Amino acid sequence: MKLVKANIYGFGKWVDQKFNFEQDYQVIFGSNEAGKTTLLNFIQSILFGFASARGDNKYLQYKPKNSSKYGGELIFKADDDSTWTVKRVTGKGDGTVTLFHDDQQVPESLLSEIIGNFTKDDFENTHVFDDRSILSIYSLDEDKLETEVMSIGAVGSKEWLATAEKLNHDAEDIYKPRGQKQPLIVNLKKNDELLEEKSEIENQQVAYQRVKNQLNQTQAEFNENESLLKQASDRENNLQALDKKWSRYEQLLQNSNPSNSTDQISDEDWEDVLKANQELSTLKETSDSNKIANLDNVEKSILDNYRKNQTRLDYVRNQKFELQNLQFHRDDMNSKLLKIDTQVDQLFKNHPELSERMLPLIGEEIDQLAPQTNKNNLPLIICGIAVVLALIINPWRWIFVAVALASGFWYWYQERLNHHNNLDSYSFLKEKGYANLSREAVLGIQGTVIALDNFHTTQTSLVDGIKSIEVDMNKWRNILIELNVLDDSYKGDNYNEQIEKYFARLDQIMAKADLVEQTQAQTQKITDDRKRRLGELNKAIFAILQKYQIVNMEDFIRMHTSQVENQRIRTQIKQDKDFLGNDLAELQKYSNHSELMQKLTEAAAKRTELSEKNNQLSRQMGSLKEQMQQIFDNNHYQRVIAALAQNKADIIENYDEWLAKKLASQWIRRMLNIATKNRYPKMIKKATQYFALLTNQNYIKIDFNKNDLVVISKAKNKFDVHELSKATTIQLYLALRLAFVTEISDLVKLPILIDDAFVDFDISRTENVFQLIKEISKTNQVIYVTANEPQEIPEEHILNLEEKEIVQSYK
């Protein structure tokens, strides 16, 4: 983009003015107060926004005194000869922007096509040169001067270098090689004094060692007794569990498993006989006389209900066995739930440390708790290699030294973690219910916790299943009540019996209704049909009885009742075996309950004996520990040990802080040096060319020496930045900034604004600056304002503001 026109509506002293910037470099000439700086500020304000009215910024506003209009527009020409117009007028915030591409308005976001990602500060720090920024170089000391020069092209480097200096100063407040009052020095001296005091106390080691041996022997005996006590407690708990199941075991013994008869009455045959017998009874009760009784109101109501709901009632009759299956499944689930509850209770009795809140640990959490046995020696290997390379490769010595220090710190930090790791750092232990348990207890109980979690899952599944069946049973109840099969007052759940009673009565009513509907002329036919039906029913019943080799109905009913009772006994035996589980084999070892109680009494006595011995050994260990403490004069030795541990922690903390600040300071400087040297090689090449031009070829090269910026004279002499004269330093600073601007011209190609920045230059240096401006204008547009009338500059490149003022006054 190239700025070609500036139309000012109202900005400072300029009102309704137009300026043309068709040239690659434009020199704007005018005396003081002619509006040169105002014109440059107009360009910045249109591109990046007006100054706000807050604080000191209100003095940077250029609202015109003699006009209500505030703002204007800039016109740019792109490489494709299209034009971009940026219009900004007074408005909320930094003004209202309108953007045009050729004659078409486009979104404000496309302003990035002109200014890229630059902010106003970025533009001022790179493209704007004024006497303030130039003269500030004169007030810098050697270090700040070198920092200022080195920071060109590295965004934020000044702040980083200041941070590095502060970190280094803070590190020296902690430790200096010849310091006296620094915290790390004081703690190191204190460590020597404590070690000397500890050595004096340890002369009493002989008496101390004798008592310690006694304590170790007692501790070993205590551990062995503790193991026996745990075995005895487990034995007692197991026998108590068997005692609680003995009554159920006796019930199992009393119920002998009935033999499986080959002739089992099928449900279909049983239903057929019942229906046939019911119908037979109904037909026998029916009178042969011509007088047929009429249906009463209740019977009519039942018959009408059946005719209205015949399909649903027939479905109920066919599905009544489903109700029986639902009830059986519900009872079976209740039995299984009781068994699970018993197993959960047994878990809590066998493991007193178990709680309902405990959740199983995942593999990653178990790995964190597992003791770390493998040492990572990689940091020591890296440290050794870095030290060797630092001795061999001179140019990169400090980088390898830093690597050696970092890897050494890494190894030390791993060692520290391994020695100071404790369970308090594992927050998941508290969240999953393992607070106050040791590492071994947490790992050892995982199998039990998983079993408990599985039991809870099974309990939830069974409860859900029971609830589901109860829902289905309630649905059936509602259907039966709706169909008048059940009465609302019925409280039981033997729906099969109620359904059979209902349909038995319904069959009677329907048979009676059939008779009522027949005419007197059909009475004889009905009688004949009844007799025929009686014969058929008797024949069908006899065929089923013959199938099972039974003589009469009484024996048939007795056989079916026995069959149902046998099934009930089998179910009870299965439930008892499921309840007893693996304990059944243990219970079978005892001939009677008295034998079991005798073993339980013996186990309790053994546990009591071991517990008393455990308490006695514990008291002995406490007495021996007290003797050990008295040997060292009322815990004086322990106090020294504690002081040494605290002193060591203080030293480590001081060292960590000192090393972190030192390494951070060195890293910041090293990274900025590397960025300045390696990140902008093209910029350095251009800066060298510009610097040579500005200094009349007295300096021919800009280079780095041990990551510091140096310049090389025509005589091949090297000079650090602070060794140059102030004027030469300004030329170096100018060359670097202009080189940086031209290097980023592929990203943003805004005009370079120079506001009389070289008033202190002599004639020779000023001519060199104009020569450089002509060179740079080949790639970057330059707008230069000055109060000194330029010499040897073509007239088409000069804009005289005095003429503009005359025109404005005339208007």
ZICORLIN-V375795 format. One record per backbone hydrogen bond with DSSP energy under -0.5 kcal/mol. NH is the residue of the N-H (numbers start at 1). CO is the residue of the C=O. If there is no record, write none. Layout:
# ZICORLIN-V375795
((NH:CO) (NH:CO))
This chain:
# ZICORLIN-V375795
((2:77) (4:75) (5:75) (6:19) (7:73) (8:6) (8:17) (9:7) (9:71) (10:71) (11:14) (12:62) (14:11) (16:9) (17:8) (19:6) (21:4) (26:782) (27:797) (28:26) (28:784) (29:27) (29:799) (30:786) (34:31) (39:35) (40:36) (41:37) (42:38) (43:39) (44:40) (45:41) (46:42) (47:43) (48:44) (49:45) (50:94) (57:54) (58:55) (59:56) (60:57) (61:58) (71:10) (72:88) (73:7) (74:86) (75:5) (76:84) (77:2) (78:82) (81:78) (84:76) (85:100) (86:74) (86:84) (87:85) (87:98) (88:72) (89:96) (90:70) (95:92) (96:89) (97:95) (98:87) (99:106) (100:85) (101:104) (102:83) (102:100) (104:101) (106:99) (110:107) (111:108) (112:109) (113:110) (114:111) (115:111) (116:112) (118:115) (123:119) (124:120) (125:121) (126:122) (126:123) (127:123) (128:123) (129:127) (129:753) (131:755) (134:130) (135:131) (136:132) (137:134) (138:135) (139:135) (139:136) (140:137) (145:141) (146:142) (147:143) (148:144) (149:145) (150:146) (151:147) (152:149) (154:151) (155:153) (157:154) (160:156) (161:157) (162:158) (163:159) (164:160) (165:161) (166:162) (167:163) (168:164) (169:165) (170:166) (171:167) (172:168) (173:169) (174:170) (174:171) (175:171) (179:176) (183:173) (184:174) (185:174) (186:182) (187:183) (188:184) (189:185) (190:186) (191:187) (192:188) (193:189) (194:190) (195:191) (196:192) (197:193) (198:194) (199:195) (200:196) (201:197) (202:198) (203:200) (204:201) (205:202) (208:204) (209:205) (210:206) (211:207) (212:208) (213:209) (214:210) (215:211) (216:212) (217:213) (218:214) (219:215) (220:216) (221:217) (222:218) (223:219) (224:220) (225:221) (226:222) (227:223) (228:224) (229:225) (230:226) (231:227) (232:228) (233:229) (234:230) (235:231) (236:232) (237:233) (238:234) (239:235) (240:236) (241:237) (242:238) (243:239) (244:240) (245:241) (246:242) (246:243) (249:245) (250:246) (251:247) (252:248) (253:249) (254:250) (255:251) (256:254) (258:256) (261:259) (264:262) (270:266) (271:267) (272:268) (273:269) (274:270) (275:271) (276:272) (277:273) (278:274) (279:275) (280:276) (281:277) (282:278) (283:279) (284:280) (285:281) (286:282) (292:290) (293:291) (300:296) (301:297) (302:298) (303:299) (304:300) (305:301) (306:302) (307:303) (308:304) (309:305) (310:307) (313:309) (314:310) (315:311) (316:312) (317:313) (318:314) (319:315) (320:317) (322:319) (323:319) (324:320) (325:321) (326:322) (327:323) (328:324) (329:325) (330:326) (331:327) (332:328) (333:329) (334:330) (335:331) (336:332) (337:333) (338:334) (339:335) (340:336) (341:337) (342:338) (343:339) (344:340) (345:341) (346:342) (347:343) (348:344) (349:345) (350:346) (351:347) (354:351) (358:355) (359:432) (366:362) (367:363) (368:364) (369:365) (370:366) (373:371) (375:373) (377:375) (381:377) (382:378) (383:379) (384:380) (385:381) (386:382) (387:383) (388:384) (389:385) (390:386) (391:387) (392:388) (393:389) (394:392) (397:394) (400:396) (401:397) (402:398) (403:399) (404:400) (405:401) (406:402) (407:403) (408:404) (409:405) (410:406) (411:407) (412:408) (413:409) (414:410) (415:411) (416:412) (417:413) (418:414) (419:415) (420:416) (421:417) (425:422) (426:423) (427:425) (429:426) (430:426) (431:427) (432:428) (433:430) (434:429) (437:434) (442:438) (443:439) (444:440) (445:441) (446:443) (449:445) (450:446) (451:447) (452:448) (453:449) (454:450) (455:451) (456:452) (457:453) (458:454) (459:455) (460:456) (461:457) (462:458) (463:459) (464:460) (465:461) (466:462) (467:463) (468:464) (469:465) (470:466) (471:467) (472:468) (473:469) (474:470) (475:471) (476:472) (477:473) (478:474) (479:475) (480:476) (481:477) (482:478) (483:479) (484:481) (485:480) (486:480) (490:487) (495:493) (498:494) (499:495) (500:496) (501:497) (502:498) (503:499) (504:500) (505:501) (506:502) (507:503) (508:504) (509:505) (510:506) (511:507) (512:508) (513:509) (514:510) (515:511) (516:512) (517:513) (518:514) (518:515) (522:519) (523:520) (526:522) (527:523) (528:524) (529:525) (530:526) (531:527) (532:528) (533:529) (534:530) (535:531) (536:532) (537:533) (538:534) (539:535) (540:536) (541:537) (542:538) (543:539) (544:540) (545:541) (546:542) (547:543) (548:544) (549:546) (550:545) (556:552) (557:553) (558:554) (559:555) (560:556) (561:557) (562:558) (563:559) (564:560) (565:561) (566:562) (567:563) (568:564) (569:565) (570:566) (571:567) (572:568) (573:569) (574:570) (575:571) (576:572) (577:573) (578:574) (579:575) (580:576) (581:577) (583:580) (584:581) (585:582) (586:582) (587:583) (588:584) (589:586) (590:587) (596:592) (597:593) (598:594) (599:595) (600:596) (601:597) (602:598) (603:599) (604:600) (605:601) (606:602) (607:603) (608:604) (609:605) (610:606) (611:607) (612:608) (613:609) (614:610) (615:611) (616:612) (617:613) (618:614) (619:615) (620:616) (621:617) (622:618) (623:619) (624:620) (625:621) (626:622) (627:623) (628:624) (629:625) (630:626) (631:627) (632:628) (633:630) (635:629) (636:632) (636:633) (637:632) (639:635) (640:636) (641:637) (642:638) (643:639) (644:640) (645:641) (646:642) (647:643) (648:644) (649:645) (650:646) (651:647) (652:648) (653:649) (654:650) (655:651) (656:652) (657:653) (658:654) (659:655) (660:656) (661:657) (662:658) (663:659) (664:660) (665:661) (666:662) (667:663) (668:664) (669:665) (670:666) (671:667) (672:668) (673:669) (674:670) (675:671) (676:672) (677:673) (678:674) (679:674) (679:675) (684:680) (685:681) (686:682) (687:683) (688:684) (689:685) (690:686) (691:687) (692:688) (693:689) (694:690) (695:691) (696:693) (697:692) (698:695) (700:712) (701:712) (703:710) (705:708) (708:705) (710:703) (711:719) (712:701) (713:717) (714:698) (716:713) (719:711) (721:709) (723:720) (724:721) (729:725) (730:726) (731:727) (732:728) (733:729) (734:730) (735:731) (736:732) (737:733) (738:734) (739:735) (740:736) (741:737) (742:738) (743:739) (744:740) (745:742) (747:744) (748:744) (752:781) (753:127) (754:752) (754:783) (755:129) (755:753) (756:754) (756:785) (759:756) (761:758) (766:762) (767:763) (768:764) (769:765) (770:766) (771:767) (772:768) (773:769) (774:770) (775:771) (776:772) (777:773) (778:775) (779:776) (780:776) (782:24) (783:752) (784:26) (784:782) (785:754) (786:28) (797:794) (798:795) (799:27) (800:798) (801:29) (801:799) (803:800) (804:800) (805:801) (806:802) (807:803) (808:804) (809:805) (810:806) (811:807))
